[in-house]
Amino acid sequence: MRFGIWTPLPHTIRPEPRMQDAMAELSTPGAGDGLDGSYRFALDIVQEAERAGFDSTLIAQRYLGTDLDAWMLASALAAQTKTIEIMPAVHPGIVLPQLAAKFAASLDRISAGRGAINIVNGWWADEFNMYGNGSWTDDPAARGRRMEEFVIVMKGLWTQNPFTFEGEFFQVKDGKLPTTPRSQPHPPLYAASRSGPGKETIARHCDVWFVSYQPGFRNFDENIASVARDIAEMNERAKSHGRTLRFESTTDVNIAKNALAQVAAAELSDRWMANCSSSSISGLVSRSKAPARMASMAVSTVP
């Protein structure tokens, strides 16, 4: 089992003074002194996580927010860490797969083979229309086909020279990627999907599937059962293509003084996640003499 942690960004952690101050600086032209506050915060947390033995950090990408760009932040964190996997998100339809292949190979080199990619099909139409030049589509099947082509092109450029592809969304003729990744055959690909076609794409092409579940700590038992069924299904899908998958779950760990405080902390976590249009499995952890608090972690397992 491997453990990961979200790199703290404005939309991935609960509001707290240090991040609020950093957000104010980011949104004010000319504000700030020295290193950016949100970068310093992210670096402090990721370095602490590395010292504690965490294996991976996931860097979300939010274009319509004060967040620093995920790939820029990933490179900066890679240069200041030694062992932790650095995993920025990428959105098919906003970034071309040819560029993503170059970005990922560069990050993998800078990090000495610690690069990975979280492929996010996306849900926020405004982001795609603003930063993808009107690339949003309401058709989930089309988004799924675009995601599959995106992965095919990236992997093709990493593993074939030259590489040619003629698709519905992307075209490459005699493509070359002189900057090769250190990780072989390529950096790990993480992705999440609840649709049948999306799961099939992940089973055929990706390395890690983010399991799906219903938000809310009171759904814990039901979620554990459904996750077990889904993992069995995805194992069969991957097996049919001669492949194996790893599985990852994003969880909230609530630490509190007693059971009553645990429940209150978990309910607060659920409300915050709902307001962020996100979801998680909330687990309750009891620890004496500890304040109520929440940490977002990713737990990855092999089949």
Secondary structure in CASP SS format (residue, H / E / C, confidence):
PFRMAT SS
TARGET T0000
AUTHOR 0000-0000-0000
METHOD secondary structure of the structure
MODEL  1
M C 1.00
R E 1.00
F E 1.00
G E 1.00
I E 1.00
W E 1.00
T C 1.00
P C 1.00
L C 1.00
P C 1.00
H C 1.00
T C 1.00
I C 1.00
R C 1.00
P C 1.00
E C 1.00
P H 1.00
R H 1.00
M H 1.00
Q H 1.00
D H 1.00
A H 1.00
M H 1.00
A H 1.00
E H 1.00
L H 1.00
S C 1.00
T C 1.00
P C 1.00
G C 1.00
A C 1.00
G C 1.00
D C 1.00
G C 1.00
L C 1.00
D C 1.00
G H 1.00
S H 1.00
Y H 1.00
R H 1.00
F H 1.00
A H 1.00
L H 1.00
D H 1.00
I H 1.00
V H 1.00
Q H 1.00
E H 1.00
A H 1.00
E H 1.00
R H 1.00
A H 1.00
G C 1.00
F C 1.00
D C 1.00
S E 1.00
T E 1.00
L E 1.00
I E 1.00
A C 1.00
Q C 1.00
R C 1.00
Y C 1.00
L C 1.00
G C 1.00
T C 1.00
D C 1.00
L C 1.00
D C 1.00
A H 1.00
W H 1.00
M H 1.00
L H 1.00
A H 1.00
S H 1.00
A H 1.00
L H 1.00
A H 1.00
A H 1.00
Q C 1.00
T C 1.00
K C 1.00
T C 1.00
I C 1.00
E E 1.00
I E 1.00
M E 1.00
P E 1.00
A E 1.00
V E 1.00
H C 1.00
P E 1.00
G C 1.00
I C 1.00
V E 1.00
L C 1.00
P H 1.00
Q H 1.00
L H 1.00
A H 1.00
A H 1.00
K H 1.00
F H 1.00
A H 1.00
A H 1.00
S H 1.00
L H 1.00
D H 1.00
R H 1.00
I H 1.00
S C 1.00
A C 1.00
G C 1.00
R C 1.00
G E 1.00
A C 1.00
I E 1.00
N E 1.00
I E 1.00
V C 1.00
N C 1.00
G C 1.00
W C 1.00
W C 1.00
A H 1.00
D H 1.00
E H 1.00
F H 1.00
N H 1.00
M H 1.00
Y H 1.00
G C 1.00
N C 1.00
G C 1.00
S C 1.00
W C 1.00
T C 1.00
D C 1.00
D C 1.00
P H 1.00
A H 1.00
A H 1.00
R H 1.00
G H 1.00
R H 1.00
R H 1.00
M H 1.00
E H 1.00
E H 1.00
F H 1.00
V H 1.00
I H 1.00
V H 1.00
M H 1.00
K H 1.00
G H 1.00
L H 1.00
W H 1.00
T H 1.00
Q C 1.00
N C 1.00
P C 1.00
F E 1.00
T E 1.00
F E 1.00
E E 1.00
G C 1.00
E C 1.00
F C 1.00
F C 1.00
Q E 1.00
V E 1.00
K E 1.00
D E 1.00
G E 1.00
K C 1.00
L C 1.00
P C 1.00
T C 1.00
T C 1.00
P C 1.00
R C 1.00
S C 1.00
Q C 1.00
P C 1.00
H C 1.00
P C 1.00
P C 1.00
L E 1.00
Y E 1.00
A E 1.00
A E 1.00
S C 1.00
R C 1.00
S C 1.00
G H 1.00
P H 1.00
G H 1.00
K H 1.00
E H 1.00
T H 1.00
I H 1.00
A H 1.00
R H 1.00
H H 1.00
C C 1.00
D C 1.00
V E 1.00
W E 1.00
F E 1.00
V C 1.00
S C 1.00
Y C 1.00
Q C 1.00
P C 1.00
G C 1.00
F H 1.00
R H 1.00
N H 1.00
F H 1.00
D H 1.00
E H 1.00
N H 1.00
I H 1.00
A H 1.00
S H 1.00
V H 1.00
A H 1.00
R H 1.00
D H 1.00
I H 1.00
A H 1.00
E H 1.00
M H 1.00
N H 1.00
E H 1.00
R H 1.00
A H 1.00
K H 1.00
S H 1.00
H C 1.00
G C 1.00
R C 1.00
T C 1.00
L C 1.00
R E 1.00
F E 1.00
E E 1.00
S E 1.00
T E 1.00
T E 1.00
D E 1.00
V E 1.00
N E 1.00
I E 1.00
A E 1.00
K C 1.00
N C 1.00
A H 1.00
L H 1.00
A H 1.00
Q H 1.00
V H 1.00
A H 1.00
A H 1.00
A H 1.00
E H 1.00
L H 1.00
S H 1.00
D H 1.00
R H 1.00
W H 1.00
M H 1.00
A H 1.00
N H 1.00
C C 1.00
S C 1.00
S C 1.00
S C 1.00
S C 1.00
I E 1.00
S E 1.00
G E 1.00
L E 1.00
V E 1.00
S E 1.00
R C 1.00
S C 1.00
K C 1.00
A C 1.00
P C 1.00
A C 1.00
R E 1.00
M E 1.00
A E 1.00
S E 1.00
M E 1.00
A E 1.00
V E 1.00
S E 1.00
T E 1.00
V C 1.00
P C 1.00
END
